[in-house]
Amino acid sequence: MNTLLIRFVSLLLLSGFSTLAQVNYLAATKKLPDHPRLLLLKGEEEAIKRTIGADKSWNKLHQAILTESDALIDTAPLERIKIGRRLLDKSREGLRRLFYLAYAWRMTHEEKYRARAEQELLALSAFSDWNPTHFLDVAEMTMAVSIGYDWLYTDLSEPVRLTIKEAILKKGIGPSFDTKYNSWLKATHNWNQVCNAGMAYGALAIYEDQPELAKSVINRAIGSVTLPMGDYSPDGAYPEGYSYWGYGTSFNVMLISAIEKAFGTDFGLTGKPGFLNTAGYLENMTGPSGYAFNYSDSGLSGELQPAMFWFAKKTKNPSLLWVERSRLINEAPKQHVRNRLLPAVMLWSNGIGMNDIKAPEQTFWVGEGRNPVALMRSSWSDSSAIYVGLKAGSPSVNHAHMDVGSFIMEADGVRWAMDFGMQNYESLESKGVDLWNGKQNSQRWQIFRYNNFVHNTLTINRSLQRVEGEATITAHSATPLFMNATTDLTAIYK
């Protein structure tokens, strides 16, 4: 390693150990596996191949990933072009490309995939920076480059390895020690989950070269990510809604899965109150139409959620995959290839066949927490079923709207009571809207779809809901009133 890089790493170590009080979670851990060590160890491809061979739905998804990887062969590498203040679309596309190409290489060992992945790795490593002022961009880019570096490690030349490794250190891990950029370490929302995951992937990728730095980053991630994981308590309801569950929780799972694969333990993260229960929340957040209950900054369209396969495997509960099963069977595989984490579905498939996934027994799910929800349906198998979702909570929650007390409702495959959901952030930021100021009289609440006037809830005296207000679900029952034979209706209607 060159002298300049050694000095840079030394500065990082001094910065990290002087500013962060850490628990040494890794003190008693075993020696790390050799490359590849991220998510899928050497030889574990064979289990995926057996899954593919046993079920046509898995084979179709696998082939879709290979077909999309083929389409990337003649696609030009990404360029560092920002949209507004974000480089995030490039980071996400970089993660998609490298995850797909590296997967295709490991599953087929066709040189075209390795060569194209190396080309993308070098292009991303050559960026002037990965935009640390919006650190999600750095996190996803670091994860992208780290997966590519780790999965192709033995098939990259030493000069190429050095170039990529320097990029991970200088453009990924390095800025995470700068207090101008690392406020996410104390956040209780998706930024913490995504950024800690990205940094941990970088640390695992270069672990043998900088073990003390890598340990510092991984210890930091394990300690810090417990902050947002506290918001799953007590029942698993994710405060930021469906779309951000797909972001924050998925990257949280990517972090836990990588750490557990590398060290043989998750250091107690999986056991945090409510975390494993959050799979029930996500499954119930999809209506019979396939649309999501899109409260807060959420999109309407549901999508295949790779993390659900990890939860089903971890809890040994295949019924958690009922909605995912429907998407795999009824939707064309090419509909899923924009999902940058799609290869993780194959890694977490656990050999389960589509016929082994049965409908959940419960049709009623309630979760307390910062944004309590109640989700109920008349059937899991009937596309015309009645479905109602309602929420309580507070506008002060990250990405929340003034939608306390609002609800959505479906019947006969139609969403009769709806929510507008999110608006593209850049469309507002580019007009100078102070979008992220959540104070009572801020511009955020002047946006049509964000205030309570356009949600299915009560508005009193044409006033905005109180940002610091909070509503809970005070009582609930899974037994409909009219089905309870012991209920004295005359007493109720006196």
One Martini backbone bead per residue (centre of mass of N, CA, C, O) as a GRO file, in nm:
protein
  494
    1MET     BB    1   0.098   0.035   0.021
    2ASN     BB    2   0.090   0.354   0.002
    3THR     BB    3   0.186   0.622   0.187
    4LEU     BB    4  -0.070   0.796   0.163
    5LEU     BB    5  -0.268   0.574   0.260
    6ILE     BB    6  -0.145   0.526   0.535
    7ARG     BB    7  -0.196   0.811   0.641
    8PHE     BB    8  -0.499   0.811   0.604
    9VAL     BB    9  -0.561   0.572   0.793
   10SER     BB   10  -0.436   0.693   1.047
   11LEU     BB   11  -0.636   0.929   1.066
   12LEU     BB   12  -0.887   0.757   1.097
   13LEU     BB   13  -0.811   0.615   1.357
   14LEU     BB   14  -0.782   0.866   1.529
   15SER     BB   15  -1.067   0.972   1.480
   16GLY     BB   16  -1.234   0.725   1.567
   17PHE     BB   17  -1.112   0.677   1.864
   18SER     BB   18  -1.161   0.986   1.968
   19THR     BB   19  -1.495   1.013   1.895
   20LEU     BB   20  -1.566   0.697   1.961
   21ALA     BB   21  -1.752   0.514   2.170
   22GLN     BB   22  -1.673   0.165   2.201
   23VAL     BB   23  -1.773  -0.153   2.146
   24ASN     BB   24  -1.613  -0.475   2.140
   25TYR     BB   25  -1.768  -0.709   1.958
   26LEU     BB   26  -1.496  -0.853   1.815
   27ALA     BB   27  -1.310  -0.982   2.033
   28ALA     BB   28  -1.432  -1.307   1.997
   29THR     BB   29  -1.383  -1.355   1.707
   30LYS     BB   30  -1.333  -1.504   1.431
   31LYS     BB   31  -1.196  -1.574   1.152
   32LEU     BB   32  -1.217  -1.469   0.853
   33PRO     BB   33  -1.309  -1.525   0.562
   34ASP     BB   34  -1.240  -1.549   0.264
   35HIS     BB   35  -1.267  -1.471  -0.039
   36PRO     BB   36  -1.579  -1.468  -0.030
   37ARG     BB   37  -1.776  -1.286   0.252
   38LEU     BB   38  -2.033  -1.157   0.123
   39LEU     BB   39  -2.320  -1.349   0.202
   40LEU     BB   40  -2.132  -1.547  -0.005
   41LEU     BB   41  -1.966  -1.816   0.003
   42LYS     BB   42  -1.767  -2.041  -0.092
   43GLY     BB   43  -1.990  -2.278  -0.256
   44GLU     BB   44  -2.296  -2.156  -0.213
   45GLU     BB   45  -2.410  -2.182  -0.504
   46GLU     BB   46  -2.524  -2.473  -0.497
   47ALA     BB   47  -2.788  -2.415  -0.343
   48ILE     BB   48  -2.909  -2.234  -0.559
   49LYS     BB   49  -2.910  -2.442  -0.788
   50ARG     BB   50  -3.110  -2.632  -0.648
   51THR     BB   51  -3.344  -2.433  -0.635
   52ILE     BB   52  -3.368  -2.380  -0.938
   53GLY     BB   53  -3.417  -2.691  -1.015
   54ALA     BB   54  -3.695  -2.723  -0.826
   55ASP     BB   55  -3.811  -2.431  -0.939
   56LYS     BB   56  -3.946  -2.230  -1.183
   57SER     BB   57  -3.956  -1.953  -1.040
   58TRP     BB   58  -3.654  -1.943  -0.971
   59ASN     BB   59  -3.549  -1.977  -1.258
   60LYS     BB   60  -3.676  -1.720  -1.374
   61LEU     BB   61  -3.529  -1.522  -1.190
   62HIS     BB   62  -3.244  -1.602  -1.262
   63GLN     BB   63  -3.272  -1.542  -1.569
   64ALA     BB   64  -3.336  -1.241  -1.534
   65ILE     BB   65  -3.061  -1.164  -1.419
   66LEU     BB   66  -2.896  -1.259  -1.664
   67THR     BB   67  -3.038  -1.088  -1.879
   68GLU     BB   68  -2.968  -0.816  -1.746
   69SER     BB   69  -2.663  -0.861  -1.757
   70ASP     BB   70  -2.648  -0.873  -2.065
   71ALA     BB   71  -2.756  -0.577  -2.105
   72LEU     BB   72  -2.488  -0.449  -1.961
   73ILE     BB   73  -2.243  -0.505  -2.143
   74ASP     BB   74  -2.313  -0.245  -2.359
   75THR     BB   75  -2.311  -0.053  -2.124
   76ALA     BB   76  -2.228   0.229  -2.003
   77PRO     BB   77  -2.075   0.363  -1.770
   78LEU     BB   78  -2.095   0.550  -1.515
   79GLU     BB   79  -2.161   0.888  -1.422
   80ARG     BB   80  -2.095   1.197  -1.252
   81ILE     BB   81  -2.436   1.280  -1.209
   82LYS     BB   82  -2.636   1.508  -1.075
   83ILE     BB   83  -2.945   1.559  -0.883
   84GLY     BB   84  -2.897   1.815  -0.753
   85ARG     BB   85  -2.781   1.691  -0.438
   86ARG     BB   86  -2.772   1.410  -0.595
   87LEU     BB   87  -2.622   1.062  -0.652
   88LEU     BB   88  -2.823   0.822  -0.597
   89ASP     BB   89  -2.894   0.699  -0.875
   90LYS     BB   90  -2.601   0.599  -0.924
   91SER     BB   91  -2.565   0.424  -0.674
   92ARG     BB   92  -2.804   0.235  -0.731
   93GLU     BB   93  -2.710   0.141  -1.010
   94GLY     BB   94  -2.439   0.034  -0.915
   95LEU     BB   95  -2.559  -0.185  -0.731
   96ARG     BB   96  -2.718  -0.334  -0.942
   97ARG     BB   97  -2.492  -0.404  -1.138
   98LEU     BB   98  -2.291  -0.549  -0.939
   99PHE     BB   99  -2.481  -0.759  -0.824
  100TYR     BB  100  -2.556  -0.893  -1.091
  101LEU     BB  101  -2.275  -0.949  -1.217
  102ALA     BB  102  -2.159  -1.105  -0.974
  103TYR     BB  103  -2.370  -1.322  -0.976
  104ALA     BB  104  -2.329  -1.422  -1.266
  105TRP     BB  105  -2.034  -1.504  -1.222
  106ARG     BB  106  -2.077  -1.711  -0.984
  107MET     BB  107  -2.293  -1.893  -1.150
  108THR     BB  108  -2.107  -1.919  -1.444
  109HIS     BB  109  -1.816  -1.806  -1.528
  110GLU     BB  110  -1.848  -1.571  -1.726
  111GLU     BB  111  -1.636  -1.334  -1.848
  112LYS     BB  112  -1.833  -1.101  -1.923
  113TYR     BB  113  -1.912  -1.035  -1.625
  114ARG     BB  114  -1.637  -0.972  -1.505
  115ALA     BB  115  -1.548  -0.748  -1.703
  116ARG     BB  116  -1.790  -0.557  -1.656
  117ALA     BB  117  -1.753  -0.521  -1.354
  118GLU     BB  118  -1.469  -0.401  -1.365
  119GLN     BB  119  -1.546  -0.152  -1.529
  120GLU     BB  120  -1.738  -0.035  -1.312
  121LEU     BB  121  -1.541  -0.022  -1.076
  122LEU     BB  122  -1.343   0.180  -1.210
  123ALA     BB  123  -1.545   0.408  -1.266
  124LEU     BB  124  -1.634   0.458  -0.968
  125SER     BB  125  -1.341   0.496  -0.853
  126ALA     BB  126  -1.297   0.767  -1.043
  127PHE     BB  127  -1.446   0.936  -0.884
  128SER     BB  128  -1.403   1.213  -0.699
  129ASP     BB  129  -1.675   1.131  -0.548
  130TRP     BB  130  -1.973   1.018  -0.337
  131ASN     BB  131  -2.127   1.246  -0.194
  132PRO     BB  132  -2.115   1.329   0.136
  133THR     BB  133  -2.354   1.545   0.170
  134HIS     BB  134  -2.512   1.269   0.073
  135PHE     BB  135  -2.464   0.975   0.234
  136LEU     BB  136  -2.629   0.766   0.080
  137ASP     BB  137  -2.446   0.766  -0.169
  138VAL     BB  138  -2.201   0.642  -0.029
  139ALA     BB  139  -2.327   0.384   0.084
  140GLU     BB  140  -2.422   0.251  -0.184
  141MET     BB  141  -2.148   0.264  -0.327
  142THR     BB  142  -1.989   0.096  -0.124
  143MET     BB  143  -2.155  -0.158  -0.152
  144ALA     BB  144  -2.114  -0.202  -0.449
  145VAL     BB  145  -1.798  -0.215  -0.456
  146SER     BB  146  -1.768  -0.437  -0.239
  147ILE     BB  147  -1.910  -0.667  -0.380
  148GLY     BB  148  -1.735  -0.668  -0.632
  149TYR     BB  149  -1.460  -0.702  -0.492
  150ASP     BB  150  -1.525  -0.965  -0.334
  151TRP     BB  151  -1.649  -1.154  -0.571
  152LEU     BB  152  -1.373  -1.080  -0.765
  153TYR     BB  153  -1.097  -1.090  -0.622
  154THR     BB  154  -0.944  -1.353  -0.754
  155ASP     BB  155  -1.003  -1.196  -1.061
  156LEU     BB  156  -0.808  -0.964  -0.984
  157SER     BB  157  -0.579  -0.751  -1.013
  158GLU     BB  158  -0.371  -0.579  -0.817
  159PRO     BB  159  -0.416  -0.291  -0.935
  160VAL     BB  160  -0.725  -0.305  -0.922
  161ARG     BB  161  -0.755  -0.352  -0.624
  162LEU     BB  162  -0.616  -0.092  -0.529
  163THR     BB  163  -0.812   0.108  -0.658
  164ILE     BB  164  -1.068   0.010  -0.509
  165LYS     BB  165  -0.966   0.025  -0.218
  166GLU     BB  166  -0.911   0.330  -0.216
  167ALA     BB  167  -1.204   0.411  -0.267
  168ILE     BB  168  -1.327   0.287  -0.013
  169LEU     BB  169  -1.153   0.453   0.185
  170LYS     BB  170  -1.178   0.759   0.068
  171LYS     BB  171  -1.500   0.760  -0.041
  172GLY     BB  172  -1.625   0.599   0.201
  173ILE     BB  173  -1.506   0.566   0.495
  174GLY     BB  174  -1.369   0.836   0.551
  175PRO     BB  175  -1.625   1.038   0.566
  176SER     BB  176  -1.754   0.885   0.824
  177PHE     BB  177  -1.546   1.059   1.026
  178ASP     BB  178  -1.695   1.316   0.948
  179THR     BB  179  -1.896   1.547   1.110
  180LYS     BB  180  -2.028   1.668   0.845
  181TYR     BB  181  -2.148   1.354   0.758
  182ASN     BB  182  -2.229   1.172   1.052
  183SER     BB  183  -2.526   1.214   1.181
  184TRP     BB  184  -2.647   0.921   1.131
  185LEU     BB  185  -2.535   0.782   1.392
  186LYS     BB  186  -2.795   0.933   1.563
  187ALA     BB  187  -3.016   0.814   1.412
  188THR     BB  188  -3.380   0.683   1.386
  189HIS     BB  189  -3.344   0.604   1.078
  190ASN     BB  190  -3.266   0.502   0.757
  191TRP     BB  191  -2.983   0.628   0.746
  192ASN     BB  192  -2.850   0.449   0.952
  193GLN     BB  193  -2.894   0.177   0.809
  194VAL     BB  194  -2.759   0.240   0.535
  195CYS     BB  195  -2.481   0.358   0.626
  196ASN     BB  196  -2.385   0.123   0.804
  197ALA     BB  197  -2.395  -0.088   0.586
  198GLY     BB  198  -2.196   0.035   0.384
  199MET     BB  199  -1.951   0.051   0.580
  200ALA     BB  200  -1.938  -0.252   0.653
  201TYR     BB  201  -1.878  -0.352   0.368
  202GLY     BB  202  -1.614  -0.203   0.337
  203ALA     BB  203  -1.473  -0.335   0.582
  204LEU     BB  204  -1.498  -0.633   0.488
  205ALA     BB  205  -1.347  -0.603   0.216
  206ILE     BB  206  -1.065  -0.468   0.374
  207TYR     BB  207  -0.980  -0.620   0.639
  208GLU     BB  208  -0.684  -0.743   0.589
  209ASP     BB  209  -0.551  -0.448   0.549
  210GLN     BB  210  -0.757  -0.299   0.790
  211PRO     BB  211  -0.845  -0.420   1.081
  212GLU     BB  212  -0.884  -0.178   1.277
  213LEU     BB  213  -1.068  -0.011   1.103
  214ALA     BB  214  -1.282  -0.226   1.049
  215LYS     BB  215  -1.360  -0.272   1.344
  216SER     BB  216  -1.453   0.015   1.400
  217VAL     BB  217  -1.685   0.019   1.191
  218ILE     BB  218  -1.841  -0.234   1.291
  219ASN     BB  219  -1.881  -0.152   1.583
  220ARG     BB  220  -2.033   0.106   1.514
  221ALA     BB  221  -2.269  -0.024   1.363
  222ILE     BB  222  -2.382  -0.206   1.588
  223GLY     BB  223  -2.436   0.031   1.789
  224SER     BB  224  -2.601   0.236   1.605
  225VAL     BB  225  -2.843   0.054   1.482
  226THR     BB  226  -3.012   0.040   1.750
  227LEU     BB  227  -3.172   0.298   1.719
  228PRO     BB  228  -3.375   0.226   1.485
  229MET     BB  229  -3.451  -0.056   1.611
  230GLY     BB  230  -3.627   0.069   1.843
  231ASP     BB  231  -3.884   0.131   1.640
  232TYR     BB  232  -4.006  -0.174   1.643
  233SER     BB  233  -4.119  -0.121   1.897
  234PRO     BB  234  -4.316  -0.387   1.997
  235ASP     BB  235  -4.441  -0.511   1.689
  236GLY     BB  236  -4.302  -0.383   1.393
  237ALA     BB  237  -4.377  -0.103   1.327
  238TYR     BB  238  -4.291   0.114   1.073
  239PRO     BB  239  -4.282   0.455   1.081
  240GLU     BB  240  -4.216   0.517   0.750
  241GLY     BB  241  -4.333   0.283   0.601
  242TYR     BB  242  -4.326   0.097   0.321
  243SER     BB  243  -4.089   0.216   0.149
  244TYR     BB  244  -3.891   0.252   0.401
  245TRP     BB  245  -3.882  -0.040   0.466
  246GLY     BB  246  -3.748  -0.115   0.188
  247TYR     BB  247  -3.492   0.038   0.293
  248GLY     BB  248  -3.410   0.020   0.593
  249THR     BB  249  -3.464  -0.286   0.643
  250SER     BB  250  -3.298  -0.402   0.412
  251PHE     BB  251  -3.023  -0.283   0.514
  252ASN     BB  252  -3.034  -0.413   0.789
  253VAL     BB  253  -3.027  -0.702   0.675
  254MET     BB  254  -2.766  -0.676   0.518
  255LEU     BB  255  -2.598  -0.631   0.769
  256ILE     BB  256  -2.665  -0.885   0.935
  257SER     BB  257  -2.596  -1.097   0.719
  258ALA     BB  258  -2.294  -1.021   0.686
  259ILE     BB  259  -2.205  -1.051   0.980
  260GLU     BB  260  -2.298  -1.344   1.023
  261LYS     BB  261  -2.129  -1.469   0.794
  262ALA     BB  262  -1.846  -1.369   0.901
  263PHE     BB  263  -1.888  -1.433   1.244
  264GLY     BB  264  -2.146  -1.620   1.342
  265THR     BB  265  -2.295  -1.343   1.430
  266ASP     BB  266  -2.535  -1.069   1.537
  267PHE     BB  267  -2.506  -0.941   1.828
  268GLY     BB  268  -2.837  -0.927   1.889
  269LEU     BB  269  -3.009  -0.783   1.664
  270THR     BB  270  -3.250  -0.979   1.604
  271GLY     BB  271  -3.354  -0.951   1.921
  272LYS     BB  272  -3.491  -0.701   1.889
  273PRO     BB  273  -3.765  -0.549   1.959
  274GLY     BB  274  -3.982  -0.630   1.680
  275PHE     BB  275  -3.811  -0.712   1.432
  276LEU     BB  276  -3.934  -0.990   1.339
  277ASN     BB  277  -4.234  -0.866   1.329
  278THR     BB  278  -4.207  -0.679   1.067
  279ALA     BB  279  -4.303  -0.885   0.855
  280GLY     BB  280  -4.604  -0.865   0.927
  281TYR     BB  281  -4.640  -0.576   0.856
  282LEU     BB  282  -4.561  -0.587   0.553
  283GLU     BB  283  -4.764  -0.799   0.459
  284ASN     BB  284  -5.024  -0.625   0.560
  285MET     BB  285  -4.957  -0.362   0.366
  286THR     BB  286  -5.097  -0.542   0.148
  287GLY     BB  287  -5.336  -0.557  -0.070
  288PRO     BB  288  -5.532  -0.735  -0.292
  289SER     BB  289  -5.426  -0.545  -0.534
  290GLY     BB  290  -5.097  -0.489  -0.449
  291TYR     BB  291  -5.116  -0.247  -0.289
  292ALA     BB  292  -5.015  -0.009  -0.081
  293PHE     BB  293  -5.000   0.142   0.226
  294ASN     BB  294  -4.938   0.495   0.149
  295TYR     BB  295  -4.818   0.628   0.385
  296SER     BB  296  -4.660   0.885   0.372
  297ASP     BB  297  -4.349   0.840   0.203
  298SER     BB  298  -4.522   0.659  -0.026
  299GLY     BB  299  -4.580   0.432  -0.245
  300LEU     BB  300  -4.820   0.235  -0.409
  301SER     BB  301  -4.645   0.030  -0.525
  302GLY     BB  302  -4.567  -0.275  -0.501
  303GLU     BB  303  -4.293  -0.506  -0.408
  304LEU     BB  304  -4.041  -0.697  -0.407
  305GLN     BB  305  -3.902  -0.833  -0.093
  306PRO     BB  306  -3.610  -0.962  -0.002
  307ALA     BB  307  -3.620  -0.953   0.318
  308MET     BB  308  -3.853  -1.163   0.354
  309PHE     BB  309  -3.671  -1.415   0.314
  310TRP     BB  310  -3.507  -1.376   0.569
  311PHE     BB  311  -3.741  -1.383   0.772
  312ALA     BB  312  -3.850  -1.664   0.696
  313LYS     BB  313  -3.588  -1.811   0.768
  314LYS     BB  314  -3.547  -1.710   1.062
  315THR     BB  315  -3.861  -1.798   1.155
  316LYS     BB  316  -3.983  -2.041   1.001
  317ASN     BB  317  -4.209  -1.864   0.801
  318PRO     BB  318  -4.353  -1.897   0.494
  319SER     BB  319  -4.618  -1.713   0.517
  320LEU     BB  320  -4.460  -1.438   0.477
  321LEU     BB  321  -4.462  -1.511   0.140
  322TRP     BB  322  -4.740  -1.466   0.004
  323VAL     BB  323  -4.694  -1.204  -0.157
  324GLU     BB  324  -4.428  -1.290  -0.297
  325ARG     BB  325  -4.545  -1.531  -0.442
  326SER     BB  326  -4.741  -1.374  -0.620
  327ARG     BB  327  -4.520  -1.217  -0.769
  328LEU     BB  328  -4.361  -1.461  -0.884
  329ILE     BB  329  -4.611  -1.596  -1.037
  330ASN     BB  330  -4.781  -1.328  -1.168
  331GLU     BB  331  -4.512  -1.193  -1.246
  332ALA     BB  332  -4.288  -1.080  -1.441
  333PRO     BB  333  -3.953  -1.093  -1.392
  334LYS     BB  334  -3.888  -0.811  -1.533
  335GLN     BB  335  -4.033  -0.640  -1.303
  336HIS     BB  336  -3.769  -0.687  -1.091
  337VAL     BB  337  -3.489  -0.562  -1.228
  338ARG     BB  338  -3.487  -0.276  -1.065
  339ASN     BB  339  -3.397  -0.430  -0.823
  340ARG     BB  340  -3.094  -0.405  -0.654
  341LEU     BB  341  -3.161  -0.668  -0.442
  342LEU     BB  342  -3.249  -0.930  -0.593
  343PRO     BB  343  -3.018  -1.145  -0.542
  344ALA     BB  344  -3.097  -1.188  -0.239
  345VAL     BB  345  -3.329  -1.382  -0.289
  346MET     BB  346  -3.143  -1.619  -0.369
  347LEU     BB  347  -2.978  -1.630  -0.101
  348TRP     BB  348  -3.273  -1.649   0.081
  349SER     BB  349  -3.453  -1.894  -0.028
  350ASN     BB  350  -3.400  -2.183   0.118
  351GLY     BB  351  -3.542  -2.396  -0.089
  352ILE     BB  352  -3.821  -2.290  -0.140
  353GLY     BB  353  -4.133  -2.364  -0.244
  354MET     BB  354  -4.426  -2.241  -0.358
  355ASN     BB  355  -4.604  -2.481  -0.225
  356ASP     BB  356  -4.491  -2.408   0.080
  357ILE     BB  357  -4.672  -2.149   0.062
  358LYS     BB  358  -4.891  -2.020   0.291
  359ALA     BB  359  -5.142  -1.875   0.422
  360PRO     BB  360  -5.228  -1.684   0.652
  361GLU     BB  361  -5.427  -1.697   0.942
  362GLN     BB  362  -5.426  -1.396   0.981
  363THR     BB  363  -5.649  -1.087   0.927
  364PHE     BB  364  -5.508  -0.933   1.179
  365TRP     BB  365  -5.312  -0.625   1.238
  366VAL     BB  366  -5.128  -0.485   1.520
  367GLY     BB  367  -4.925  -0.178   1.575
  368GLU     BB  368  -4.729  -0.030   1.773
  369GLY     BB  369  -4.583   0.298   1.830
  370ARG     BB  370  -4.505   0.579   1.650
  371ASN     BB  371  -4.695   0.431   1.409
  372PRO     BB  372  -4.978   0.314   1.436
  373VAL     BB  373  -5.148   0.010   1.321
  374ALA     BB  374  -5.432  -0.121   1.124
  375LEU     BB  375  -5.484  -0.451   0.969
  376MET     BB  376  -5.748  -0.566   0.742
  377ARG     BB  377  -5.922  -0.874   0.630
  378SER     BB  378  -6.126  -1.125   0.475
  379SER     BB  379  -5.877  -1.220   0.279
  380TRP     BB  380  -5.593  -1.376   0.108
  381SER     BB  381  -5.728  -1.524  -0.168
  382ASP     BB  382  -5.922  -1.281  -0.232
  383SER     BB  383  -5.928  -1.019  -0.464
  384SER     BB  384  -6.222  -0.906  -0.333
  385ALA     BB  385  -6.146  -0.822  -0.074
  386ILE     BB  386  -6.155  -0.675   0.228
  387TYR     BB  387  -5.967  -0.366   0.302
  388VAL     BB  388  -5.805  -0.220   0.598
  389GLY     BB  389  -5.624   0.086   0.675
  390LEU     BB  390  -5.485   0.230   0.975
  391LYS     BB  391  -5.372   0.534   1.150
  392ALA     BB  392  -5.173   0.706   1.364
  393GLY     BB  393  -4.966   0.903   1.548
  394SER     BB  394  -4.722   1.141   1.388
  395PRO     BB  395  -4.584   1.420   1.215
  396SER     BB  396  -4.285   1.387   1.355
  397VAL     BB  397  -4.217   1.167   1.187
  398ASN     BB  398  -4.031   1.039   0.964
  399HIS     BB  399  -4.200   1.116   0.665
  400ALA     BB  400  -4.447   1.244   0.757
  401HIS     BB  401  -4.781   1.320   0.778
  402MET     BB  402  -5.106   1.468   0.815
  403ASP     BB  403  -5.248   1.137   0.899
  404VAL     BB  404  -5.402   1.120   1.151
  405GLY     BB  405  -5.662   0.881   1.121
  406SER     BB  406  -5.623   0.743   0.865
  407PHE     BB  407  -5.746   0.570   0.557
  408ILE     BB  408  -5.796   0.262   0.380
  409MET     BB  409  -5.995   0.101   0.100
  410GLU     BB  410  -6.103  -0.229  -0.009
  411ALA     BB  411  -6.301  -0.363  -0.294
  412ASP     BB  412  -6.320  -0.551  -0.567
  413GLY     BB  413  -6.019  -0.437  -0.650
  414VAL     BB  414  -6.077  -0.153  -0.510
  415ARG     BB  415  -5.975   0.175  -0.423
  416TRP     BB  416  -6.186   0.385  -0.242
  417ALA     BB  417  -5.972   0.462  -0.022
  418MET     BB  418  -5.713   0.706  -0.037
  419ASP     BB  419  -5.365   0.790  -0.099
  420PHE     BB  420  -5.117   0.996  -0.230
  421GLY     BB  421  -4.854   1.017  -0.098
  422MET     BB  422  -4.578   1.085  -0.255
  423GLN     BB  423  -4.333   1.325  -0.362
  424ASN     BB  424  -4.103   1.434  -0.549
  425TYR     BB  425  -3.841   1.598  -0.416
  426GLU     BB  426  -3.714   1.760  -0.654
  427SER     BB  427  -3.982   1.907  -0.737
  428LEU     BB  428  -3.951   2.085  -0.471
  429GLU     BB  429  -3.654   2.171  -0.425
  430SER     BB  430  -3.627   2.322  -0.709
  431LYS     BB  431  -3.850   2.546  -0.584
  432GLY     BB  432  -3.758   2.604  -0.270
  433VAL     BB  433  -3.864   2.402  -0.078
  434ASP     BB  434  -3.898   2.341   0.274
  435LEU     BB  435  -3.925   2.010   0.318
  436TRP     BB  436  -3.747   1.937   0.607
  437ASN     BB  437  -3.940   2.119   0.769
  438GLY     BB  438  -4.140   2.017   1.063
  439LYS     BB  439  -4.269   2.257   1.148
  440GLN     BB  440  -4.574   2.388   1.192
  441ASN     BB  441  -4.509   2.654   0.973
  442SER     BB  442  -4.410   2.511   0.736
  443GLN     BB  443  -4.396   2.427   0.398
  444ARG     BB  444  -4.465   2.128   0.410
  445TRP     BB  445  -4.783   2.190   0.495
  446GLN     BB  446  -4.853   2.324   0.200
  447ILE     BB  447  -4.859   2.062   0.078
  448PHE     BB  448  -5.115   1.900  -0.040
  449ARG     BB  449  -5.034   1.585   0.045
  450TYR     BB  450  -4.931   1.650   0.360
  451ASN     BB  451  -5.193   1.734   0.471
  452ASN     BB  452  -5.510   1.686   0.625
  453PHE     BB  453  -5.713   1.785   0.395
  454VAL     BB  454  -5.625   1.506   0.203
  455HIS     BB  455  -5.724   1.316   0.424
  456ASN     BB  456  -5.881   1.040   0.600
  457THR     BB  457  -5.976   1.282   0.815
  458LEU     BB  458  -5.998   1.501   1.060
  459THR     BB  459  -6.104   1.851   1.056
  460ILE     BB  460  -6.049   2.131   1.271
  461ASN     BB  461  -6.107   2.446   1.190
  462ARG     BB  462  -5.906   2.435   0.949
  463SER     BB  463  -5.666   2.279   1.080
  464LEU     BB  464  -5.376   2.174   1.158
  465GLN     BB  465  -5.200   1.949   1.267
  466ARG     BB  466  -5.008   1.854   1.529
  467VAL     BB  467  -4.685   1.776   1.525
  468GLU     BB  468  -4.676   1.685   1.847
  469GLY     BB  469  -4.882   1.498   1.811
  470GLU     BB  470  -5.057   1.195   1.950
  471ALA     BB  471  -5.171   0.868   1.849
  472THR     BB  472  -5.356   0.590   1.957
  473ILE     BB  473  -5.440   0.252   2.010
  474THR     BB  474  -5.668   0.156   2.259
  475ALA     BB  475  -5.834  -0.068   2.086
  476HIS     BB  476  -5.878  -0.426   1.999
  477SER     BB  477  -6.021  -0.675   1.760
  478ALA     BB  478  -6.051  -0.988   1.577
  479THR     BB  479  -6.360  -0.971   1.650
  480PRO     BB  480  -6.639  -0.921   1.517
  481LEU     BB  481  -6.923  -0.803   1.641
  482PHE     BB  482  -7.130  -0.977   1.459
  483MET     BB  483  -6.973  -1.260   1.552
  484ASN     BB  484  -7.059  -1.219   1.852
  485ALA     BB  485  -7.281  -1.411   2.032
  486THR     BB  486  -7.249  -1.251   2.325
  487THR     BB  487  -7.354  -0.994   2.222
  488ASP     BB  488  -7.532  -0.706   2.343
  489LEU     BB  489  -7.691  -0.491   2.134
  490THR     BB  490  -7.895  -0.343   2.317
  491ALA     BB  491  -7.676  -0.212   2.496
  492ILE     BB  492  -7.540  -0.043   2.272
  493TYR     BB  493  -7.832   0.103   2.154
  494LYS     BB  494  -7.952   0.270   2.409
   0.00000   0.00000   0.00000
